[in-house]
Amino acid sequence: MIFSEALARALLGRACAAVGLPDPAGARLLGLAENAVFDLGSPALVAKVGREGGLSDRAARELAVARWLDGAGIPVVRPAAEHGEVVVAAGHPVTFWQRLPEAVRPAAPADLGPLLRALHQLPAPPATLPRLPRRDLLAPVERWLAAAEGTVDPADAGYLLARRAELAAAVSELAPVLPPGVIHGDALPRNVHLGPGGPVLLDLETVADDLREHDLVPLALTRDRYGLPEQDYRAFTAAYGWDVRDWTGCAVLRAARETASAAWVAQRVPGNPAAGAEFRRRVASLRDGDQRVRWHAF
């Protein structure tokens, strides 16, 4: 079944009923990607409905990570005080979060840099926290492509699967410059909320224990593929204190993220012609080795 707004609303309704929250019929959709995110209005909560079933453990770890980081002084989104556990609706995890104040402006790369620097300076997480996984960018590629079976060219899917296997071996052999440790895992300005009190880190489901360089490659890729202005990229590296492009392993991590990003769009292709066109654009540029082709955010 295609993960649509209608399906996500139905799942949200079941989850709210299970924990005694009001009918969320008037909830406002904030985003529909790996999760459907809804502002419930009253009460002042935000709900995340997982796109995939069977990811309850990941959702529970995200809640635990949020509490740990909040206690460690990292500005992060906080779980709901009274409904702070995973609710499973038809197999899909649903979590509830405190609603943040209205943003004063969209977050910029320079807002992300200090957050990552603070995150990367944390010591190892406590033993009471669920064990953090490695940041395997390429692990979901097969799942994302399977979600698009019958709607994307099998040759394109096969190409990405072969590329995934090749890059997985290369990533495992990388020698980092920075000390490995806690990372966000999807470090982009879209995962920062800039409220009156300053920037807050969002979407903690990809927090991992791995190479810190994982958190720096996305902005370098955004510069090259999505047209991030050079001055904005420079502001990010200045705020963080280092440019990952100076690392010899950057090209490998970049290629892995490109592969994952192309496969991620595949799950949006069923019923969405624009996603189909973007998927084909991304795969063609990877086949041609043309890093000048601009990708469209999806």
Residue pairs with C-beta under 8 A, 6 or more apart in sequence:
1 7
2 270
2 271
3 32
3 36
3 51
3 52
4 32
5 29
5 32
5 36
8 29
8 32
8 36
8 38
8 49
9 24
9 27
9 36
9 38
11 49
11 89
11 90
11 92
11 94
12 24
12 27
12 36
12 38
12 47
12 49
12 89
12 94
13 23
13 24
13 25
14 89
14 90
15 21
15 47
15 49
15 87
15 89
15 94
16 22
16 23
16 24
16 40
16 47
17 23
18 87
18 89
19 83
19 87
19 96
21 40
21 43
21 45
21 83
21 96
22 40
22 42
22 43
24 38
24 40
24 47
26 41
27 38
27 39
27 40
27 41
27 47
28 38
28 39
28 41
29 36
29 37
29 38
30 37
30 38
30 39
30 46
31 37
33 51
34 50
34 51
34 205
35 48
35 49
35 50
35 51
35 205
36 48
36 49
36 51
37 46
37 47
37 48
37 49
38 46
38 47
38 49
39 46
39 99
40 46
40 47
40 99
44 98
44 99
45 80
45 83
45 96
45 97
45 98
45 99
46 77
46 96
46 97
46 98
46 99
46 100
47 94
47 95
47 96
47 97
48 59
48 94
48 95
48 97
49 89
49 92
49 93
49 94
50 59
50 92
50 93
50 94
51 92
51 267
52 92
52 143
53 90
53 91
53 92
54 91
55 92
55 93
56 86
56 88
56 93
57 130
58 93
58 205
59 86
59 93
59 94
59 95
59 205
60 85
60 86
60 93
60 130
61 130
61 132
61 205
61 207
62 95
62 204
62 205
62 207
63 79
63 84
63 85
63 86
63 95
64 129
64 130
65 129
65 132
65 204
65 207
66 76
66 77
66 78
66 79
66 97
66 204
67 78
67 79
68 125
68 126
68 129
69 76
69 119
69 122
69 201
69 204
69 207
70 76
70 78
72 122
73 118
74 115
74 118
74 119
74 122
74 201
75 115
75 197
75 198
75 199
75 200
75 201
76 200
76 201
76 202
76 204
77 97
77 98
77 100
77 193
77 200
77 201
77 202
77 204
78 97
78 98
79 95
79 96
79 97
79 98
80 96
80 97
80 98
81 98
83 96
84 96
86 93
86 94
86 95
87 93
87 94
87 95
87 96
88 94
100 193
100 195
100 200
101 195
101 196
101 197
102 195
103 193
103 194
103 195
104 194
104 195
104 196
105 194
106 189
106 194
107 189
107 190
107 192
107 193
107 194
107 199
108 189
108 194
108 232
108 235
109 189
109 219
109 228
109 232
109 233
109 235
109 236
109 239
110 232
110 235
110 236
110 238
110 239
111 189
111 192
111 194
111 199
111 239
112 187
112 188
112 189
112 192
112 199
112 219
112 236
112 239
113 235
113 236
113 237
113 238
113 239
113 240
113 241
114 199
114 239
114 240
115 192
115 199
115 201
116 184
116 187
116 215
116 216
116 240
117 239
117 240
117 241
119 182
119 183
119 184
119 201
119 215
120 178
120 181
120 182
120 183
120 212
120 215
122 181
122 182
124 181
124 182
125 132
125 182
125 209
132 182
132 207
132 208
132 209
133 208
133 209
134 208
134 209
134 210
135 183
135 185
135 206
135 208
135 210
135 211
135 214
136 168
137 171
137 214
137 253
137 256
137 257
137 259
137 260
138 164
138 167
138 168
138 171
138 256
138 259
138 260
140 260
140 263
140 264
141 160
141 161
141 164
141 259
141 260
141 263
142 161
142 164
143 267
144 263
144 264
144 266
144 267
145 152
145 157
145 160
145 161
145 263
145 266
147 266
147 267
147 270
148 157
148 266
148 267
148 269
148 270
148 279
149 157
151 269
151 270
151 276
152 266
152 269
152 276
152 279
153 280
156 279
156 280
156 283
157 266
159 283
159 286
159 287
160 259
160 262
160 263
160 283
160 286
163 255
163 259
163 286
164 259
164 263
167 252
167 255
167 256
167 259
168 256
170 252
170 255
170 256
171 252
171 253
171 256
174 211
174 213
174 249
174 252
174 253
175 249
176 211
176 212
176 213
176 247
176 249
177 213
177 247
178 211
178 212
178 213
178 242
179 212
180 209
180 210
180 211
180 212
181 209
181 212
182 207
182 208
182 209
183 207
183 208
183 209
183 210
183 211
183 212
183 214
183 215
184 191
184 201
184 204
184 206
184 207
184 215
185 206
185 207
185 208
185 210
185 214
185 215
186 203
186 206
186 218
187 214
187 215
187 216
187 218
187 219
188 218
188 219
188 222
191 201
191 202
191 203
192 199
192 200
192 201
192 202
193 199
193 200
193 202
194 200
208 214
211 253
213 244
213 247
213 249
213 250
213 253
214 253
216 240
216 242
216 243
216 244
217 244
217 250
217 253
217 254
217 257
218 257
219 228
219 233
219 236
220 233
220 243
220 244
220 245
220 250
220 254
221 254
221 257
221 258
221 261
222 228
222 233
223 230
223 232
223 233
224 254
224 291
225 258
225 291
225 293
225 294
225 295
226 294
226 295
226 296
226 297
227 294
237 243
244 250
258 282
258 286
259 286
261 282
261 295
262 279
262 282
262 283
262 286
265 275
265 278
265 279
265 282
265 298
266 275
266 279
268 275
268 298
269 275
269 276
269 279
274 298
275 298
278 295
278 296
278 298
281 293
281 295
281 296
282 295
284 293
285 291
285 293
285 295
